[in-house]
Amino acid sequence: MALGTILACASAAPATAQEPEKVADGLSNPRGLAFGPGGKLYAAEAGRGGSGACIEGPEGDTSCYGATGAITRVNVRRVADLGAYEQASNPDDGQPTAEVDSNPYSVDATGRKRILVTDAGGNTLLCVKRSGQVRTLAVFPFEMTLAPPFLELPEGTQIPYQPVPTGVVRAPGGAAYVGQLTGFPFPAGAANVFHVEAGGAPTVHASGFTNVVDVGRGRNGVVYVLQITTTGLAGPPSPGRLVRVAADGTQIELAADDLENPTGLAVARNGDLYVADRGGSSDDARIVRIAGSN
């Protein structure tokens, strides 16, 4: 079990870091960011679709296939089949509304012997050996929240929502920090950053977030938390949010109101932060740099 105590979250303080500096633009639906050998920054782009087969999108729009996604310098050699692992094991079986579902979301491959992967569909943190063996490090707990009015359920009805783990980054001592999106109905303020040690259940490292899509680790115990929205995915559009969480739990928002639908975060060696911004755009997305703050 992790030994850390749940950290109390102080009120967000005004941003003090400089405004974001654009370092790349014209991207198509960027997602995760990561630094590779030589300090080069890599971005995964979901693409902008094309003129291929079309289906009805989740919001009534039309989505058409196109081979427009991109990433540079990637080995396409398969290491492990996480879908097959979920099918065979279904680690979150027994929790309310759990089903066989796999949606690998984030990866930390900086370790020499094992790769950490969050499965947002399976609600798990997985360890993948470079030989391809997969095992479950943690299963994240389902929670309950008030049913939204449009479901027309009796007043006060509680419904379960899935944890939906997203960003993952290694923590000192072989542990990991994992961000949480939260599933439908996407309750505002209910997302956590978990601390996970091998063989232990997840513990809450910091709380009070809304729809976390990525996390990063800085110096001196600092954890950075990236939200795709401020008010929640079920609410009206709102700016994203980047929060610096100090070792004592103090939270400070960086680049307040400057991020729009951010989707990925990477922390450079010098402490600068790189954010994939406007992540839902097919032609106007960008990467911005925010000077690191000690």
DRENDO-1510 file (C-alpha; in Angstrom, 1 decimal, always signed):
<recs>
REC; n; res; u; v; w
REC; 1; MET; +0.0; +0.0; +0.0 .
REC; 2; ALA; +1.2; +3.5; -0.7 .
REC; 3; LEU; +2.4; +5.2; +2.4 .
REC; 4; GLY; +1.6; +8.8; +1.5 .
REC; 5; THR; -1.3; +10.6; +3.2 .
REC; 6; ILE; -4.0; +12.2; +1.0 .
REC; 7; LEU; -2.9; +15.7; +0.5 .
REC; 8; ALA; -5.2; +18.6; +1.2 .
REC; 9; CYS; -5.7; +20.9; -1.7 .
REC; 10; ALA; -5.4; +24.6; -1.1 .
REC; 11; SER; -7.3; +27.2; -3.1 .
REC; 12; ALA; -6.0; +28.0; -6.5 .
REC; 13; ALA; -3.8; +31.0; -6.5 .
REC; 14; PRO; -3.4; +33.5; -9.4 .
REC; 15; ALA; -1.0; +32.5; -12.2 .
REC; 16; THR; +2.5; +33.9; -12.0 .
REC; 17; ALA; +4.2; +32.2; -14.9 .
REC; 18; GLN; +4.6; +33.8; -18.3 .
REC; 19; GLU; +1.9; +33.4; -21.0 .
REC; 20; PRO; +2.2; +30.4; -23.3 .
REC; 21; GLU; +4.6; +30.8; -26.2 .
REC; 22; LYS; +3.6; +29.1; -29.5 .
REC; 23; VAL; +6.2; +26.6; -30.7 .
REC; 24; ALA; +4.2; +24.8; -33.4 .
REC; 25; ASP; +0.9; +25.3; -35.2 .
REC; 26; GLY; -1.3; +23.8; -38.0 .
REC; 27; LEU; -1.5; +20.5; -36.3 .
REC; 28; SER; -4.5; +18.1; -36.8 .
REC; 29; ASN; -6.1; +17.0; -33.5 .
REC; 30; PRO; -2.9; +16.5; -31.5 .
REC; 31; ARG; -3.0; +14.2; -28.5 .
REC; 32; GLY; -0.1; +13.0; -26.4 .
REC; 33; LEU; +3.3; +14.7; -26.3 .
REC; 34; ALA; +6.7; +13.2; -25.3 .
REC; 35; PHE; +10.4; +14.0; -25.4 .
REC; 36; GLY; +12.6; +11.5; -27.1 .
REC; 37; PRO; +16.4; +11.1; -27.4 .
REC; 38; GLY; +18.3; +14.3; -27.9 .
REC; 39; GLY; +15.5; +16.3; -26.3 .
REC; 40; LYS; +13.3; +16.3; -29.4 .
REC; 41; LEU; +9.6; +16.7; -28.9 .
REC; 42; TYR; +7.1; +14.3; -30.5 .
REC; 43; ALA; +3.4; +14.8; -31.0 .
REC; 44; ALA; +0.7; +12.3; -31.9 .
REC; 45; GLU; -1.9; +13.7; -34.3 .
REC; 46; ALA; -5.3; +12.0; -34.6 .
REC; 47; GLY; -5.7; +13.6; -38.1 .
REC; 48; ARG; -8.5; +15.4; -39.8 .
REC; 49; GLY; -10.4; +12.5; -41.5 .
REC; 50; GLY; -10.8; +12.3; -45.2 .
REC; 51; SER; -13.2; +11.1; -48.0 .
REC; 52; GLY; -13.3; +7.4; -47.0 .
REC; 53; ALA; -16.1; +5.4; -45.3 .
REC; 54; CYS; -18.3; +7.6; -43.1 .
REC; 55; ILE; -20.3; +7.0; -40.0 .
REC; 56; GLU; -22.5; +9.1; -37.8 .
REC; 57; GLY; -20.5; +10.7; -35.0 .
REC; 58; PRO; -21.5; +10.8; -31.4 .
REC; 59; GLU; -23.0; +14.3; -31.6 .
REC; 60; GLY; -25.0; +13.7; -34.8 .
REC; 61; ASP; -22.2; +14.9; -37.1 .
REC; 62; THR; -20.6; +12.8; -39.9 .
REC; 63; SER; -17.1; +11.4; -39.4 .
REC; 64; CYS; -15.2; +10.1; -42.5 .
REC; 65; TYR; -12.1; +8.0; -42.6 .
REC; 66; GLY; -8.8; +9.4; -44.0 .
REC; 67; ALA; -5.2; +8.3; -43.5 .
REC; 68; THR; -4.3; +11.7; -42.1 .
REC; 69; GLY; -3.1; +10.8; -38.6 .
REC; 70; ALA; +0.7; +11.2; -38.0 .
REC; 71; ILE; +3.5; +10.6; -35.6 .
REC; 72; THR; +7.3; +10.7; -36.3 .
REC; 73; ARG; +10.0; +8.3; -35.4 .
REC; 74; VAL; +7.8; +5.6; -34.1 .
REC; 75; ASN; +8.6; +1.8; -34.2 .
REC; 76; VAL; +5.4; +0.1; -35.2 .
REC; 77; ARG; +6.6; -3.2; -33.8 .
REC; 78; ARG; +3.8; -4.6; -31.5 .
REC; 79; VAL; +4.9; -5.1; -27.9 .
REC; 80; ALA; +1.6; -6.4; -26.4 .
REC; 81; ASP; -2.0; -6.9; -27.3 .
REC; 82; LEU; -3.9; -5.0; -24.5 .
REC; 83; GLY; -7.3; -5.7; -26.0 .
REC; 84; ALA; -6.7; -9.4; -25.8 .
REC; 85; TYR; -5.5; -9.0; -22.2 .
REC; 86; GLU; -8.7; -7.1; -21.3 .
REC; 87; GLN; -10.8; -9.8; -23.0 .
REC; 88; ALA; -9.1; -12.5; -21.1 .
REC; 89; SER; -8.8; -10.8; -17.7 .
REC; 90; ASN; -11.3; -7.9; -17.4 .
REC; 91; PRO; -9.6; -6.7; -14.1 .
REC; 92; ASP; -12.4; -4.3; -13.2 .
REC; 93; ASP; -15.1; -7.0; -13.4 .
REC; 94; GLY; -17.6; -6.7; -10.5 .
REC; 95; GLN; -17.7; -2.9; -10.4 .
REC; 96; PRO; -21.0; -1.3; -11.4 .
REC; 97; THR; -21.5; -1.0; -15.1 .
REC; 98; ALA; -18.1; -2.5; -15.8 .
REC; 99; GLU; -17.7; -4.5; -19.0 .
REC; 100; VAL; -15.0; -5.8; -21.3 .
REC; 101; ASP; -13.7; -2.6; -22.8 .
REC; 102; SER; -10.2; -1.5; -23.8 .
REC; 103; ASN; -9.0; +2.0; -24.7 .
REC; 104; PRO; -5.2; +2.4; -24.1 .
REC; 105; TYR; -4.7; +6.1; -23.4 .
REC; 106; SER; -1.3; +7.0; -22.1 .
REC; 107; VAL; +2.1; +5.4; -21.9 .
REC; 108; ASP; +5.3; +5.9; -20.0 .
REC; 109; ALA; +8.2; +4.0; -21.6 .
REC; 110; THR; +11.1; +5.7; -19.8 .
REC; 111; GLY; +11.8; +2.6; -17.7 .
REC; 112; ARG; +14.4; +0.2; -18.9 .
REC; 113; LYS; +12.4; -3.0; -18.2 .
REC; 114; ARG; +8.7; -2.2; -18.1 .
REC; 115; ILE; +6.2; +0.1; -19.8 .
REC; 116; LEU; +3.4; +1.7; -17.9 .
REC; 117; VAL; +0.0; +2.0; -19.8 .
REC; 118; THR; -3.3; +3.4; -18.7 .
REC; 119; ASP; -6.4; +1.7; -20.1 .
REC; 120; ALA; -9.2; +4.2; -20.0 .
REC; 121; GLY; -11.7; +1.7; -21.1 .
REC; 122; GLY; -10.5; -1.1; -18.7 .
REC; 123; ASN; -10.0; +1.4; -15.8 .
REC; 124; THR; -6.6; +0.0; -15.1 .
REC; 125; LEU; -2.9; +0.8; -14.9 .
REC; 126; LEU; -1.0; -2.0; -16.7 .
REC; 127; CYS; +2.6; -3.0; -16.7 .
REC; 128; VAL; +4.0; -4.3; -20.0 .
REC; 129; LYS; +7.3; -6.0; -20.1 .
REC; 130; ARG; +9.3; -5.5; -23.3 .
REC; 131; SER; +8.8; -9.3; -23.9 .
REC; 132; GLY; +5.1; -8.6; -24.3 .
REC; 133; GLN; +3.9; -9.9; -20.9 .
REC; 134; VAL; +1.0; -7.8; -19.4 .
REC; 135; ARG; -0.1; -7.6; -15.8 .
REC; 136; THR; -2.4; -5.3; -13.9 .
REC; 137; LEU; -0.8; -2.9; -11.4 .
REC; 138; ALA; -4.0; -1.2; -10.3 .
REC; 139; VAL; -7.7; -1.1; -10.8 .
REC; 140; PHE; -9.3; +2.3; -10.2 .
REC; 141; PRO; -12.5; +2.6; -8.2 .
REC; 142; PHE; -16.0; +3.4; -9.6 .
REC; 143; GLU; -17.8; +6.2; -7.7 .
REC; 144; MET; -21.4; +7.4; -7.4 .
REC; 145; THR; -22.8; +10.8; -8.3 .
REC; 146; LEU; -26.2; +12.5; -8.7 .
REC; 147; ALA; -28.0; +11.6; -12.0 .
REC; 148; PRO; -28.3; +14.6; -14.4 .
REC; 149; PRO; -31.8; +16.0; -14.8 .
REC; 150; PHE; -32.1; +15.0; -18.5 .
REC; 151; LEU; -32.2; +11.3; -17.5 .
REC; 152; GLU; -35.5; +12.0; -15.8 .
REC; 153; LEU; -34.8; +9.8; -12.8 .
REC; 154; PRO; -36.3; +10.5; -9.4 .
REC; 155; GLU; -34.7; +13.4; -7.6 .
REC; 156; GLY; -31.7; +12.4; -5.6 .
REC; 157; THR; -31.0; +9.3; -7.6 .
REC; 158; GLN; -27.3; +8.3; -7.6 .
REC; 159; ILE; -25.7; +6.6; -10.6 .
REC; 160; PRO; -22.2; +5.1; -11.0 .
REC; 161; TYR; -19.5; +6.7; -13.1 .
REC; 162; GLN; -16.3; +5.0; -14.3 .
REC; 163; PRO; -12.9; +6.4; -13.2 .
REC; 164; VAL; -11.4; +6.5; -16.7 .
REC; 165; PRO; -7.6; +6.8; -16.0 .
REC; 166; THR; -5.8; +8.9; -18.5 .
REC; 167; GLY; -2.3; +10.4; -18.2 .
REC; 168; VAL; +0.5; +8.4; -16.5 .
REC; 169; VAL; +4.0; +9.4; -15.4 .
REC; 170; ARG; +6.5; +7.6; -13.3 .
REC; 171; ALA; +6.9; +8.8; -9.7 .
REC; 172; PRO; +9.9; +8.3; -7.4 .
REC; 173; GLY; +10.5; +4.9; -5.9 .
REC; 174; GLY; +9.0; +2.9; -8.8 .
REC; 175; ALA; +5.5; +4.3; -8.3 .
REC; 176; ALA; +3.3; +6.2; -10.7 .
REC; 177; TYR; +1.0; +9.2; -10.9 .
REC; 178; VAL; -2.2; +8.7; -12.9 .
REC; 179; GLY; -4.8; +11.3; -13.9 .
REC; 180; GLN; -8.5; +10.7; -14.0 .
REC; 181; LEU; -11.0; +11.9; -16.6 .
REC; 182; THR; -14.2; +10.5; -14.9 .
REC; 183; GLY; -16.8; +8.9; -17.1 .
REC; 184; PHE; -20.4; +9.9; -17.8 .
REC; 185; PRO; -22.0; +12.1; -16.5 .
REC; 186; PHE; -18.5; +13.7; -16.1 .
REC; 187; PRO; -19.1; +15.3; -12.6 .
REC; 188; ALA; -17.2; +18.5; -12.2 .
REC; 189; GLY; -14.6; +18.6; -9.5 .
REC; 190; ALA; -14.6; +14.8; -9.0 .
REC; 191; ALA; -11.4; +13.9; -10.9 .
REC; 192; ASN; -8.3; +12.9; -8.9 .
REC; 193; VAL; -4.6; +12.4; -9.4 .
REC; 194; PHE; -3.8; +8.9; -8.0 .
REC; 195; HIS; -0.5; +7.6; -6.6 .
REC; 196; VAL; +0.1; +4.0; -7.3 .
REC; 197; GLU; +2.8; +1.8; -5.9 .
REC; 198; ALA; +3.5; -1.8; -7.2 .
REC; 199; GLY; +1.2; -4.2; -5.4 .
REC; 200; GLY; -0.8; -1.5; -3.7 .
REC; 201; ALA; -4.2; +0.1; -4.3 .
REC; 202; PRO; -4.4; +3.6; -5.8 .
REC; 203; THR; -4.4; +6.4; -3.2 .
REC; 204; VAL; -5.5; +10.0; -3.9 .
REC; 205; HIS; -2.5; +12.3; -4.3 .
REC; 206; ALA; -4.5; +15.4; -5.2 .
REC; 207; SER; -8.2; +16.0; -5.8 .
REC; 208; GLY; -10.8; +18.6; -6.9 .
REC; 209; PHE; -10.1; +18.5; -10.7 .
REC; 210; THR; -12.4; +18.2; -13.7 .
REC; 211; ASN; -11.7; +15.9; -16.6 .
REC; 212; VAL; -8.0; +15.4; -16.3 .
REC; 213; VAL; -6.4; +14.3; -19.6 .
REC; 214; ASP; -2.7; +14.3; -18.7 .
REC; 215; VAL; -0.2; +14.6; -15.9 .
REC; 216; GLY; +3.5; +15.4; -15.7 .
REC; 217; ARG; +6.2; +15.4; -13.0 .
REC; 218; GLY; +8.5; +18.3; -12.2 .
REC; 219; ARG; +11.2; +18.8; -9.6 .
REC; 220; ASN; +10.9; +18.8; -5.8 .
REC; 221; GLY; +7.8; +16.7; -5.7 .
REC; 222; VAL; +5.8; +18.9; -8.1 .
REC; 223; VAL; +3.0; +17.3; -10.2 .
REC; 224; TYR; +1.4; +19.1; -13.2 .
REC; 225; VAL; -2.2; +18.4; -14.0 .
REC; 226; LEU; -3.9; +19.2; -17.3 .
REC; 227; GLN; -7.7; +19.5; -17.6 .
REC; 228; ILE; -9.4; +19.5; -21.0 .
REC; 229; THR; -12.1; +21.7; -19.6 .
REC; 230; THR; -12.9; +23.8; -16.5 .
REC; 231; THR; -16.7; +23.2; -16.2 .
REC; 232; GLY; -16.9; +19.5; -17.3 .
REC; 233; LEU; -17.5; +17.7; -20.6 .
REC; 234; ALA; -21.3; +17.7; -20.1 .
REC; 235; GLY; -21.3; +21.5; -19.7 .
REC; 236; PRO; -20.8; +24.4; -22.1 .
REC; 237; PRO; -17.4; +24.9; -23.7 .
REC; 238; SER; -14.9; +26.3; -21.3 .
REC; 239; PRO; -11.1; +26.9; -21.2 .
REC; 240; GLY; -8.7; +24.1; -20.3 .
REC; 241; ARG; -6.7; +24.3; -17.1 .
REC; 242; LEU; -3.1; +23.6; -16.2 .
REC; 243; VAL; -2.4; +23.2; -12.4 .
REC; 244; ARG; +0.9; +23.0; -10.6 .
REC; 245; VAL; +0.5; +20.8; -7.4 .
REC; 246; ALA; +3.4; +21.3; -5.0 .
REC; 247; ALA; +4.6; +18.6; -2.6 .
REC; 248; ASP; +2.6; +20.1; +0.2 .
REC; 249; GLY; -0.6; +20.0; -1.9 .
REC; 250; THR; -0.7; +23.7; -2.8 .
REC; 251; GLN; -2.3; +24.2; -6.2 .
REC; 252; ILE; -1.4; +27.1; -8.5 .
REC; 253; GLU; -3.1; +27.5; -11.9 .
REC; 254; LEU; -0.7; +28.3; -14.8 .
REC; 255; ALA; -1.6; +30.2; -18.0 .
REC; 256; ALA; -5.1; +30.8; -16.7 .
REC; 257; ASP; -7.8; +31.1; -19.5 .
REC; 258; ASP; -5.1; +30.7; -22.2 .
REC; 259; LEU; -5.7; +27.1; -23.1 .
REC; 260; GLU; -8.4; +25.9; -25.4 .
REC; 261; ASN; -9.3; +22.1; -25.4 .
REC; 262; PRO; -5.7; +21.1; -24.4 .
REC; 263; THR; -5.0; +17.3; -24.8 .
REC; 264; GLY; -1.4; +16.6; -24.0 .
REC; 265; LEU; +1.4; +17.6; -21.7 .
REC; 266; ALA; +5.2; +17.1; -21.6 .
REC; 267; VAL; +7.7; +18.4; -19.1 .
REC; 268; ALA; +11.2; +19.3; -20.5 .
REC; 269; ARG; +14.4; +18.7; -18.6 .
REC; 270; ASN; +14.7; +22.4; -17.9 .
REC; 271; GLY; +11.3; +22.5; -16.3 .
REC; 272; ASP; +9.5; +24.1; -19.2 .
REC; 273; LEU; +6.0; +22.8; -20.0 .
REC; 274; TYR; +4.8; +21.9; -23.5 .
REC; 275; VAL; +1.0; +21.6; -24.1 .
REC; 276; ALA; -0.9; +20.3; -27.1 .
REC; 277; ASP; -3.6; +23.0; -27.4 .
REC; 278; ARG; -6.8; +23.2; -29.5 .
REC; 279; GLY; -6.7; +19.5; -29.5 .
REC; 280; GLY; -10.1; +19.1; -31.2 .
REC; 281; SER; -9.1; +21.1; -34.3 .
REC; 282; SER; -8.2; +19.5; -37.6 .
REC; 283; ASP; -6.1; +22.3; -38.9 .
REC; 284; ASP; -5.6; +25.0; -36.2 .
REC; 285; ALA; -4.1; +23.0; -33.3 .
REC; 286; ARG; -0.8; +24.1; -31.8 .
REC; 287; ILE; +1.9; +23.3; -29.2 .
REC; 288; VAL; +2.6; +26.0; -26.7 .
REC; 289; ARG; +5.5; +26.4; -24.2 .
REC; 290; ILE; +5.0; +27.6; -20.7 .
REC; 291; ALA; +8.1; +28.6; -18.8 .
REC; 292; GLY; +8.7; +26.3; -15.8 .
REC; 293; SER; +8.1; +27.6; -12.3 .
REC; 294; ASN; +10.0; +26.5; -9.2 .
</recs>
